[in-house]
Amino acid sequence: AAMAGFVRELERRHGPALRLEQRAAGGVGSVVWDAALVLAKFLETGACPLARRHVLELGAGTGAVGIMAATLGANVTVTDLEELQELLMVNIENNKHLITGSVRAKVLKWGEDVTEFQPPPDYILMADCIYYEESLEPLLKTLKDLTGPDTCVLCCYEQRTMGKNPEIERKYFELLQGDFELEKIPLDRHDEEYRSADIHIVNIHRKRPVGP
């Protein structure tokens, strides 16, 4: 039997809401976080053309963001650890009638080989992936390995002021700036309803090589 879960509905601008199962047990990956809602709704604004684009979601958790992208016509791979695959599959199955692109779930452990995810996707989506100091370096390696010169990385995160969070955030963005250019997407371009002053969306691109 499936573990006791509860369903979170995510309204869409056009058509029925996404129905996302969550898990009461299972740590941070099994709940739809606010940053995932903000990023999913931002995709619906049409700021990034997703139809027929190749999209990869890192740390997908419930799959909310990737599944939303697939309803907008993208060909999506949602990735997370082995223990979240079952939840991802359930949510893909529950929403498959709304998907106009395609979506599949795969295991991807940050810092490990990404050959099977090549060539580089058009978009990489990440919502609330910055938690643990130990995961910053592997996450950065994965981003470097996955991105091509034209890959657009959209990273959405909730700014947290508790404990080590501010320090971890600062370190993450410092590390990123070695290889990437970061541009914050202004709040007035977020979905008018799903937005919050402490949830940020950052557009991240590989730095262009400087040379003759």
Accessible surface in RSA format (square Angstrom, percent):
REM  Atomic radii and reference values for relative SASA: ProtOr
REM  Chains: A
REM  Algorithm: Lee & Richards
REM  Probe-radius: 1.40
REM  Slices: 20
REM RES _ NUM      All-atoms   Total-Side   Main-Chain    Non-polar    All polar
REM                ABS   REL    ABS   REL    ABS   REL    ABS   REL    ABS   REL
RES ALA A   1   155.62 143.1  63.95  98.7  91.67 208.5  81.97 115.4  73.66 195.1
RES ALA A   2    77.63  71.4  40.98  63.2  36.65  83.4  49.77  70.1  27.86  73.8
RES MET A   3   100.73  52.2  87.16  57.7  13.58  32.3  56.05  47.6  44.69  59.2
RES ALA A   4    85.13  78.3  63.68  98.3  21.45  48.8  75.66 106.6   9.47  25.1
RES GLY A   5    38.56  47.6   0.00   N/A  38.56  47.6   4.38  12.0  34.18  76.6
RES PHE A   6   100.28  50.2  94.79  58.7   5.49  14.3 100.28  60.8   0.00   0.0
RES VAL A   7    67.07  44.1  36.44  33.0  30.63  73.8  36.44  31.7  30.63  83.1
RES ARG A   8    83.87  35.2  81.98  41.8   1.89   4.5  21.38  29.2  62.48  37.9
RES GLU A   9    87.79  50.4  68.60  51.9  19.18  45.7  27.61  53.4  60.17  49.1
RES LEU A  10     0.87   0.5   0.87   0.6   0.00   0.0   0.87   0.6   0.00   0.0
RES GLU A  11    98.06  56.3  98.06  74.2   0.00   0.0  41.56  80.4  56.50  46.1
RES ARG A  12    37.18  15.6  22.52  11.5  14.67  34.9   0.85   1.2  36.33  22.0
RES ARG A  13    99.44  41.8  64.46  32.9  34.98  83.3  35.22  48.1  64.22  38.9
RES HIS A  14   147.66  80.7 138.71  96.4   8.95  22.9 102.68 105.8  44.98  52.3
RES GLY A  15    54.10  66.7   0.00   N/A  54.10  66.7  27.69  76.0  26.42  59.2
RES PRO A  16    84.07  61.3  70.68  64.4  13.39  48.7  83.23  68.7   0.85   5.3
RES ALA A  17    19.40  17.8   6.83  10.5  12.57  28.6   6.83   9.6  12.57  33.3
RES LEU A  18     0.00   0.0   0.00   0.0   0.00   0.0   0.00   0.0   0.00   0.0
RES ARG A  19   115.33  48.4 115.15  58.7   0.18   0.4  41.36  56.5  73.97  44.8
RES LEU A  20     0.00   0.0   0.00   0.0   0.00   0.0   0.00   0.0   0.00   0.0
RES GLU A  21    40.03  23.0  39.96  30.2   0.07   0.2   4.19   8.1  35.84  29.3
RES GLN A  22     6.06   3.4   6.06   4.4   0.00   0.0   0.00   0.0   6.06   4.6
RES ARG A  23    13.32   5.6  11.73   6.0   1.59   3.8   7.90  10.8   5.42   3.3
RES ALA A  24    81.99  75.4  44.77  69.1  37.22  84.7  49.12  69.2  32.87  87.1
RES ALA A  25    59.26  54.5  50.71  78.3   8.55  19.5  58.40  82.2   0.86   2.3
RES GLY A  26    58.82  72.5   0.00   N/A  58.82  72.5  34.61  95.0  24.21  54.2
RES GLY A  27    59.60  73.5   0.00   N/A  59.60  73.5  42.98 117.9  16.62  37.2
RES VAL A  28    61.75  40.6  55.64  50.4   6.11  14.7  57.91  50.3   3.84  10.4
RES GLY A  29    13.79  17.0   0.00   N/A  13.79  17.0  11.12  30.5   2.67   6.0
RES SER A  30     1.71   1.4   1.71   2.3   0.00   0.0   1.36   2.9   0.36   0.5
RES VAL A  31    53.11  34.9  48.82  44.2   4.29  10.3  48.82  42.4   4.29  11.6
RES VAL A  32     5.14   3.4   0.00   0.0   5.14  12.4   0.80   0.7   4.33  11.8
RES TRP A  33    87.77  35.2  86.06  41.7   1.71   4.0  87.30  46.5   0.48   0.8
RES ASP A  34    70.88  49.6  69.32  69.0   1.56   3.7  10.82  25.5  60.06  59.9
RES ALA A  35     0.00   0.0   0.00   0.0   0.00   0.0   0.00   0.0   0.00   0.0
RES ALA A  36    12.50  11.5  12.50  19.3   0.00   0.0  12.50  17.6   0.00   0.0
RES LEU A  37     9.46   5.3   9.46   6.8   0.00   0.0   9.46   6.6   0.00   0.0
RES VAL A  38     6.91   4.5   6.91   6.3   0.00   0.0   6.91   6.0   0.00   0.0
RES LEU A  39     0.05   0.0   0.05   0.0   0.00   0.0   0.05   0.0   0.00   0.0
RES ALA A  40     0.00   0.0   0.00   0.0   0.00   0.0   0.00   0.0   0.00   0.0
RES LYS A  41     9.87   4.8   9.87   6.1   0.00   0.0   2.62   2.4   7.25   7.7
RES PHE A  42     0.88   0.4   0.85   0.5   0.03   0.1   0.85   0.5   0.03   0.1
RES LEU A  43     2.53   1.4   0.00   0.0   2.53   6.4   0.34   0.2   2.19   5.9
RES GLU A  44    20.53  11.8   5.73   4.3  14.80  35.2   1.24   2.4  19.30  15.8
RES THR A  45    46.94  33.4  17.06  17.3  29.88  71.2  17.34  23.3  29.60  44.7
RES GLY A  46    53.01  65.4   0.00   N/A  53.01  65.4  30.62  84.0  22.39  50.1
RES ALA A  47    48.66  44.7  10.08  15.6  38.58  87.8  23.10  32.5  25.56  67.7
RES CYS A  48    15.11  11.4  11.54  12.9   3.58   8.4   1.03   2.6  14.09  15.2
RES PRO A  49    80.83  58.9  71.24  64.9   9.59  34.9  80.83  66.7   0.00   0.0
RES LEU A  50     7.29   4.1   2.05   1.5   5.24  13.2   2.05   1.4   5.24  14.1
RES ALA A  51    49.31  45.3  40.56  62.6   8.75  19.9  40.56  57.1   8.75  23.2
RES ARG A  52   199.12  83.6 177.51  90.5  21.61  51.4  72.73  99.4 126.39  76.6
RES ARG A  53    90.88  38.2  90.88  46.3   0.00   0.0  10.08  13.8  80.80  49.0
RES HIS A  54    58.14  31.8  57.01  39.6   1.13   2.9  40.86  42.1  17.28  20.1
RES VAL A  55     0.00   0.0   0.00   0.0   0.00   0.0   0.00   0.0   0.00   0.0
RES LEU A  56     1.04   0.6   1.04   0.7   0.00   0.0   1.04   0.7   0.00   0.0
RES GLU A  57     3.22   1.8   3.22   2.4   0.00   0.0   0.00   0.0   3.21   2.6
RES LEU A  58     0.00   0.0   0.00   0.0   0.00   0.0   0.00   0.0   0.00   0.0
RES GLY A  59    23.50  29.0   0.00   N/A  23.50  29.0   9.71  26.6  13.79  30.9
RES ALA A  60     8.44   7.8   0.00   0.0   8.44  19.2   0.00   0.0   8.44  22.4
RES GLY A  61     6.81   8.4   0.00   N/A   6.81   8.4   6.81  18.7   0.00   0.0
RES THR A  62     3.90   2.8   2.74   2.8   1.16   2.8   0.00   0.0   3.90   5.9
RES GLY A  63     0.00   0.0   0.00   N/A   0.00   0.0   0.00   0.0   0.00   0.0
RES ALA A  64     1.36   1.3   0.67   1.0   0.70   1.6   0.67   0.9   0.70   1.8
RES VAL A  65     0.59   0.4   0.48   0.4   0.12   0.3   0.48   0.4   0.12   0.3
RES GLY A  66     0.00   0.0   0.00   N/A   0.00   0.0   0.00   0.0   0.00   0.0
RES ILE A  67     0.00   0.0   0.00   0.0   0.00   0.0   0.00   0.0   0.00   0.0
RES MET A  68     0.15   0.1   0.15   0.1   0.00   0.0   0.00   0.0   0.15   0.2
RES ALA A  69     0.00   0.0   0.00   0.0   0.00   0.0   0.00   0.0   0.00   0.0
RES ALA A  70     0.00   0.0   0.00   0.0   0.00   0.0   0.00   0.0   0.00   0.0
RES THR A  71    10.21   7.3   0.20   0.2  10.01  23.8   0.00   0.0  10.21  15.4
RES LEU A  72    58.72  32.7  42.30  30.3  16.43  41.3  48.23  33.9  10.49  28.2
RES GLY A  73    12.22  15.1   0.00   N/A  12.22  15.1   8.57  23.5   3.64   8.2
RES ALA A  74     0.00   0.0   0.00   0.0   0.00   0.0   0.00   0.0   0.00   0.0
RES ASN A  75    64.47  44.5  62.43  60.3   2.04   4.9  20.25  48.7  44.22  42.7
RES VAL A  76     3.74   2.5   0.00   0.0   3.74   9.0   0.72   0.6   3.03   8.2
RES THR A  77     3.39   2.4   3.39   3.4   0.00   0.0   0.17   0.2   3.22   4.9
RES VAL A  78     0.00   0.0   0.00   0.0   0.00   0.0   0.00   0.0   0.00   0.0
RES THR A  79     0.30   0.2   0.30   0.3   0.00   0.0   0.00   0.0   0.30   0.4
RES ASP A  80    14.62  10.2  12.51  12.4   2.11   5.0   2.11   5.0  12.51  12.5
RES LEU A  81    66.10  36.8  66.10  47.3   0.00   0.0  66.10  46.4   0.00   0.0
RES GLU A  82   119.25  68.5 112.41  85.0   6.84  16.3  56.20 108.7  63.05  51.5
RES GLU A  83   132.87  76.3 100.12  75.7  32.75  78.0  64.14 124.1  68.73  56.1
RES LEU A  84    19.70  11.0  19.70  14.1   0.00   0.0  19.70  13.8   0.00   0.0
RES GLN A  85    15.58   8.7  15.58  11.4   0.00   0.0  13.38  28.5   2.20   1.7
RES GLU A  86    95.12  54.6  88.55  67.0   6.56  15.6  67.29 130.2  27.83  22.7
RES LEU A  87     3.97   2.2   3.75   2.7   0.23   0.6   3.75   2.6   0.23   0.6
RES LEU A  88     0.00   0.0   0.00   0.0   0.00   0.0   0.00   0.0   0.00   0.0
RES MET A  89   103.53  53.6  98.99  65.5   4.54  10.8  78.45  66.7  25.08  33.2
RES VAL A  90    37.40  24.6  33.21  30.1   4.18  10.1  37.40  32.5   0.00   0.0
RES ASN A  91     0.00   0.0   0.00   0.0   0.00   0.0   0.00   0.0   0.00   0.0
RES ILE A  92    24.90  14.2  24.90  18.5   0.00   0.0  24.90  17.9   0.00   0.0
RES GLU A  93    98.11  56.3  91.03  68.9   7.08  16.9  42.31  81.8  55.80  45.6
RES ASN A  94    56.89  39.2  40.56  39.2  16.33  39.3  13.70  33.0  43.19  41.7
RES ASN A  95     0.92   0.6   0.92   0.9   0.00   0.0   0.00   0.0   0.92   0.9
RES LYS A  96   118.83  58.0 107.24  65.8  11.59  27.6  79.24  71.3  39.59  42.2
RES HIS A  97   138.51  75.7  98.89  68.7  39.62 101.4  85.29  87.9  53.22  61.9
RES LEU A  98    15.87   8.8   8.37   6.0   7.51  18.9  12.80   9.0   3.07   8.3
RES ILE A  99    32.00  18.2  10.17   7.6  21.83  52.6  10.17   7.3  21.83  59.3
RES THR A 100   103.56  73.7  67.75  68.7  35.80  85.3  71.46  96.0  32.09  48.5
RES GLY A 101    24.77  30.5   0.00   N/A  24.77  30.5   5.96  16.4  18.80  42.1
RES SER A 102    54.52  46.1  50.67  67.6   3.86   8.9  41.98  89.4  12.54  17.6
RES VAL A 103    23.51  15.5   2.36   2.1  21.15  51.0   2.75   2.4  20.75  56.3
RES ARG A 104   113.89  47.8 109.66  55.9   4.22  10.1  57.39  78.4  56.50  34.2
RES ALA A 105    14.19  13.1   0.00   0.0  14.19  32.3   0.00   0.0  14.19  37.6
RES LYS A 106    60.83  29.7  56.74  34.8   4.09   9.7  25.78  23.2  35.05  37.3
RES VAL A 107    61.90  40.7  49.47  44.8  12.43  29.9  49.47  43.0  12.43  33.7
RES LEU A 108     7.10   4.0   2.45   1.8   4.65  11.7   4.27   3.0   2.83   7.6
RES LYS A 109   111.41  54.3 108.13  66.3   3.27   7.8  57.98  52.2  53.42  56.9
RES TRP A 110    54.93  22.0  42.69  20.7  12.24  28.7  39.48  21.1  15.44  25.1
RES GLY A 111    22.19  27.4   0.00   N/A  22.19  27.4   7.06  19.4  15.13  33.9
RES GLU A 112    93.79  53.8  88.01  66.6   5.78  13.8  37.75  73.0  56.03  45.7
RES ASP A 113   110.72  77.6  85.63  85.2  25.09  59.3  45.05 106.0  65.67  65.5
RES VAL A 114     8.37   5.5   7.16   6.5   1.21   2.9   7.16   6.2   1.21   3.3
RES THR A 115    92.50  65.8  83.54  84.7   8.96  21.3  71.07  95.5  21.43  32.4
RES GLU A 116   103.03  59.2  76.61  58.0  26.42  62.9  44.30  85.7  58.73  48.0
RES PHE A 117     7.50   3.8   3.01   1.9   4.50  11.7   6.61   4.0   0.89   2.6
RES GLN A 118    73.29  41.0  52.24  38.2  21.05  50.1  34.30  73.0  38.99  29.6
RES PRO A 119    98.49  71.8  95.29  86.9   3.20  11.6  98.19  81.1   0.30   1.9
RES PRO A 120    58.37  42.5  43.85  40.0  14.53  52.8  43.85  36.2  14.53  90.3
RES PRO A 121     2.70   2.0   0.38   0.3   2.32   8.4   0.38   0.3   2.32  14.4
RES ASP A 122    55.86  39.1  51.70  51.5   4.15   9.8   7.06  16.6  48.79  48.7
RES TYR A 123    16.35   7.6  16.35   9.3   0.00   0.0   5.00   3.8  11.35  14.0
RES ILE A 124     0.00   0.0   0.00   0.0   0.00   0.0   0.00   0.0   0.00   0.0
RES LEU A 125     0.05   0.0   0.05   0.0   0.00   0.0   0.05   0.0   0.00   0.0
RES MET A 126     0.19   0.1   0.19   0.1   0.00   0.0   0.19   0.2   0.00   0.0
RES ALA A 127    11.79  10.8   3.13   4.8   8.66  19.7   3.13   4.4   8.66  22.9
RES ASP A 128     8.58   6.0   2.97   3.0   5.62  13.3   1.62   3.8   6.96   6.9
RES CYS A 129     6.17   4.7   2.04   2.3   4.13   9.7   2.26   5.7   3.90   4.2
RES ILE A 130    12.06   6.9   1.26   0.9  10.79  26.0   1.26   0.9  10.79  29.3
RES TYR A 131    45.07  21.0  37.16  21.1   7.91  20.6  35.57  26.7   9.50  11.7
RES TYR A 132   108.40  50.6 106.05  60.3   2.35   6.1  87.18  65.5  21.22  26.2
RES GLU A 133    44.68  25.7  39.53  29.9   5.15  12.3  18.00  34.8  26.68  21.8
RES GLU A 134   137.96  79.2 115.04  87.0  22.92  54.6  81.61 157.9  56.34  46.0
RES SER A 135    20.22  17.1  17.95  23.9   2.27   5.2  19.42  41.4   0.79   1.1
RES LEU A 136     0.24   0.1   0.06   0.0   0.19   0.5   0.06   0.0   0.19   0.5
RES GLU A 137    98.45  56.5  94.77  71.7   3.68   8.8  45.49  88.0  52.96  43.2
RES PRO A 138    42.29  30.8  38.00  34.6   4.30  15.6  42.08  34.7   0.21   1.3
RES LEU A 139     0.00   0.0   0.00   0.0   0.00   0.0   0.00   0.0   0.00   0.0
RES LEU A 140    11.14   6.2  11.14   8.0   0.00   0.0  11.14   7.8   0.00   0.0
RES LYS A 141    98.12  47.9  96.56  59.2   1.56   3.7  74.39  67.0  23.73  25.3
RES THR A 142     0.20   0.1   0.00   0.0   0.20   0.5   0.20   0.3   0.00   0.0
RES LEU A 143     0.00   0.0   0.00   0.0   0.00   0.0   0.00   0.0   0.00   0.0
RES LYS A 144    77.88  38.0  69.21  42.5   8.67  20.6  29.18  26.3  48.70  51.9
RES ASP A 145    53.25  37.3  36.53  36.4  16.72  39.5  14.07  33.1  39.17  39.1
RES LEU A 146     0.00   0.0   0.00   0.0   0.00   0.0   0.00   0.0   0.00   0.0
RES THR A 147    11.26   8.0   0.33   0.3  10.93  26.0   0.33   0.4  10.93  16.5
RES GLY A 148     7.21   8.9   0.00   N/A   7.21   8.9   7.21  19.8   0.00   0.0
RES PRO A 149    87.03  63.4  83.45  76.1   3.57  13.0  86.22  71.2   0.80   5.0
RES ASP A 150   112.89  79.1  94.99  94.5  17.90  42.3  39.59  93.2  73.30  73.1
RES THR A 151     1.88   1.3   0.48   0.5   1.40   3.3   0.36   0.5   1.51   2.3
RES CYS A 152    13.65  10.3  13.65  15.2   0.00   0.0   8.79  22.3   4.86   5.2
RES VAL A 153     0.12   0.1   0.12   0.1   0.00   0.0   0.12   0.1   0.00   0.0
RES LEU A 154     0.09   0.0   0.09   0.1   0.00   0.0   0.09   0.1   0.00   0.0
RES CYS A 155     0.80   0.6   0.80   0.9   0.00   0.0   0.00   0.0   0.80   0.9
RES CYS A 156     0.17   0.1   0.00   0.0   0.17   0.4   0.00   0.0   0.17   0.2
RES TYR A 157    21.72  10.1  21.72  12.4   0.00   0.0   2.48   1.9  19.25  23.7
RES GLU A 158    41.04  23.6  39.54  29.9   1.50   3.6   0.39   0.7  40.65  33.2
RES GLN A 159    83.13  46.5  74.76  54.6   8.37  19.9   9.60  20.4  73.53  55.8
RES ARG A 160    54.11  22.7  49.32  25.1   4.79  11.4  29.04  39.7  25.07  15.2
RES THR A 161   117.39  83.5  95.55  96.9  21.84  52.0  68.43  91.9  48.96  74.0
RES MET A 162   145.21  75.2 142.95  94.6   2.26   5.4 112.13  95.3  33.08  43.8
RES GLY A 163    73.83  91.1   0.00   N/A  73.83  91.1  43.51 119.4  30.32  67.9
RES LYS A 164   113.55  55.4 106.24  65.2   7.31  17.4  71.72  64.6  41.83  44.6
RES ASN A 165    36.47  25.1  34.90  33.7   1.57   3.8   1.97   4.7  34.50  33.3
RES PRO A 166    59.73  43.5  54.04  49.3   5.69  20.7  55.86  46.1   3.87  24.1
RES GLU A 167    77.65  44.6  76.19  57.6   1.46   3.5  24.02  46.5  53.63  43.8
RES ILE A 168    12.98   7.4  12.59   9.4   0.39   0.9  12.98   9.3   0.00   0.0
RES GLU A 169    19.04  10.9  19.04  14.4   0.01   0.0   8.54  16.5  10.50   8.6
RES ARG A 170   147.11  61.8 139.77  71.2   7.34  17.5  67.04  91.6  80.08  48.5
RES LYS A 171    72.54  35.4  71.77  44.0   0.77   1.8  42.62  38.4  29.92  31.9
RES TYR A 172     0.68   0.3   0.68   0.4   0.00   0.0   0.68   0.5   0.00   0.0
RES PHE A 173    30.36  15.2  30.36  18.8   0.00   0.0  30.36  18.4   0.00   0.0
RES GLU A 174   108.17  62.1  94.28  71.3  13.88  33.1  40.33  78.0  67.83  55.4
RES LEU A 175    49.69  27.7  40.86  29.2   8.83  22.2  45.53  32.0   4.17  11.2
RES LEU A 176     0.04   0.0   0.00   0.0   0.04   0.1   0.04   0.0   0.00   0.0
RES GLN A 177    91.54  51.2  88.25  64.5   3.30   7.8  24.21  51.5  67.34  51.1
RES GLY A 178    57.24  70.6   0.00   N/A  57.24  70.6  35.25  96.7  21.99  49.3
RES ASP A 179    43.14  30.2  38.22  38.0   4.93  11.6   4.69  11.0  38.46  38.4
RES PHE A 180     0.67   0.3   0.04   0.0   0.63   1.6   0.04   0.0   0.63   1.8
RES GLU A 181    98.13  56.3  93.04  70.4   5.09  12.1  31.72  61.4  66.41  54.2
RES LEU A 182    48.07  26.8  14.65  10.5  33.42  84.0  14.99  10.5  33.08  89.0
RES GLU A 183   100.15  57.5  95.38  72.2   4.77  11.4  45.91  88.8  54.24  44.3
RES LYS A 184   122.01  59.5 104.25  64.0  17.76  42.3  65.07  58.6  56.94  60.7
RES ILE A 185     4.22   2.4   3.10   2.3   1.11   2.7   3.10   2.2   1.11   3.0
RES PRO A 186    63.99  46.6  54.44  49.6   9.55  34.7  63.99  52.8   0.00   0.0
RES LEU A 187    70.66  39.4  63.06  45.1   7.60  19.1  63.32  44.5   7.34  19.8
RES ASP A 188   111.00  77.8  88.16  87.7  22.84  54.0  37.00  87.1  74.00  73.8
RES ARG A 189   114.75  48.2 105.53  53.8   9.22  21.9  48.16  65.8  66.59  40.4
RES HIS A 190     6.26   3.4   1.77   1.2   4.50  11.5   1.72   1.8   4.54   5.3
RES ASP A 191     5.21   3.6   5.21   5.2   0.00   0.0   0.00   0.0   5.21   5.2
RES GLU A 192   127.52  73.2 109.81  83.1  17.71  42.2  57.87 111.9  69.65  56.9
RES GLU A 193   143.64  82.5 117.36  88.8  26.28  62.6  43.81  84.7  99.83  81.5
RES TYR A 194    51.49  24.0  46.65  26.5   4.84  12.6  32.99  24.8  18.50  22.8
RES ARG A 195    86.31  36.2  64.01  32.6  22.30  53.1  19.71  26.9  66.60  40.4
RES SER A 196    38.86  32.8  30.67  40.9   8.19  18.9  26.94  57.4  11.92  16.7
RES ALA A 197    83.33  76.6  62.37  96.3  20.96  47.7  63.98  90.1  19.35  51.3
RES ASP A 198    65.02  45.5  63.62  63.3   1.40   3.3  24.08  56.7  40.93  40.8
RES ILE A 199     8.23   4.7   7.12   5.3   1.11   2.7   7.12   5.1   1.11   3.0
RES HIS A 200    17.99   9.8  17.17  11.9   0.82   2.1  13.89  14.3   4.10   4.8
RES ILE A 201     0.00   0.0   0.00   0.0   0.00   0.0   0.00   0.0   0.00   0.0
RES VAL A 202     9.57   6.3   9.57   8.7   0.00   0.0   9.57   8.3   0.00   0.0
RES ASN A 203    26.90  18.5  25.90  25.0   0.99   2.4   0.29   0.7  26.61  25.7
RES ILE A 204     0.00   0.0   0.00   0.0   0.00   0.0   0.00   0.0   0.00   0.0
RES HIS A 205    65.05  35.5  64.82  45.1   0.23   0.6  37.38  38.5  27.67  32.2
RES ARG A 206    65.85  27.6  61.37  31.3   4.48  10.7   9.59  13.1  56.26  34.1
RES LYS A 207    92.21  45.0  78.74  48.3  13.47  32.1  45.79  41.2  46.42  49.4
RES ARG A 208   143.94  60.4 136.22  69.4   7.72  18.4  66.86  91.4  77.08  46.7
RES PRO A 209   127.44  92.9  98.02  89.4  29.42 106.9 109.73  90.6  17.71 110.1
RES VAL A 210   155.61 102.4 119.74 108.4  35.88  86.5 123.50 107.3  32.11  87.1
RES GLY A 211    54.73  67.5   0.00   N/A  54.73  67.5  24.95  68.5  29.78  66.7
RES PRO A 212   191.31 139.4 113.59 103.5  77.73 282.5 156.15 128.9  35.16 218.5
END  Absolute sums over single chains surface
CHAIN  1 A    10216.3       8088.4       2127.9       5690.5       4525.9
END  Absolute sums over all chains
TOTAL         10216.3       8088.4       2127.9       5690.5       4525.9
